């Protein structure tokens, strides 16, 4: 069983700069959740958020893998645009896609 992505994009602002955020939707699978939240490959990425007081797993269960400096702006933009996220969602920033964070 694979996790097939689908989803859309949204944008928010960080200061004066617009930032494009990709919202992916994956089939719910325990292995994928564990890979995002527990794998050693993403450990540094997750820790970069924790170090500044953010949790890569949002209260909705969505996983947010954007650079720490725009994390709050992304969460605020989701709220302001009334974007509902769930456990099956992953938020990414295309600028950091090569290294994910």
N, C-alpha and C positions, 0 to 999 in steps of 0.2 A: 504494500500500500504506500503510495506516495502522497506527498503534500503538493497539490497543484495550486499555483498562485493565480489569483485574480484580484481585481481591485481597481482603485482609481488614485487620483492625486488631489492634494489640497495644498494651499499655500498659506503661510503665515509670515509675520514679519519679526525680525530680530533687529531692534534699533530701526535704522532707516533702510535696511536691506531686506528684500523679499526673499523668502526661502521656499523652495518647492519640496514638498514632502510626499512620499509615495505610501499609500495605504494598501497593503497586500492582505488578501484573505486566503487562508489556507484551510484545507480540510482539518478537522480537529483530530490530532493524533498525539498520543502521549510521547512518542519518540521525538517528534518535532519540538514539542514544548520543552522536553528535557534538553535537547540540543541547544535551543536558544537560551535557556535559563541555567544550564548546568555544565555545558561543554567547556573543556579547557581552551578550545580554539577561540571562544568568545569571552573568556574570562577577563581579559584586559579591557575589553569594550564595556562589559557590565560594570567592572570595578571603577572605570572612569566616571560613571554616573553616580555610583554609591559614594565615591570620594567627595562629591560636591553636594551630597544630600538627596539624590534622586534614586528612584528604584526603576529599573528597566521594565518591570511589570507594573502596569498602571492598575488602579483600582478596578477597572472594568475587566481586567485580565489580559488586555492587549499588551503586546511587547513593544517598547519604544526604543529603537536603536538609532538615535540621532545624536550628533555631537552634544556634549554637556552644555556648551554655551548657548544652544538654542532650545534645549529641552523644555524649559518653562514656557517659552513662546509657543512651541508646538502644542503643548497641552492646553494652553490658553486659547489658541486658535481653534482647536477642536471643539472646545466648549462654546466659544463665540459663534462658530459656524454650525452649532448643533449637530456635530458629527458623532454618531453613536459608534463606539468601538466595543468589541467583545473579545473573548479568549482567542478566537480564530484570527485576529488581526495582528499585523506587524507593521510598524511605522518605520520608514527608512528615509534618509536624506540622500538624494542621488550624488551630491558632491562627495560624500564620504563612502560611496558604494565600494570603491576599490578596497578599502580597509574596513568597511562597515561602520566604523565610528570615527 
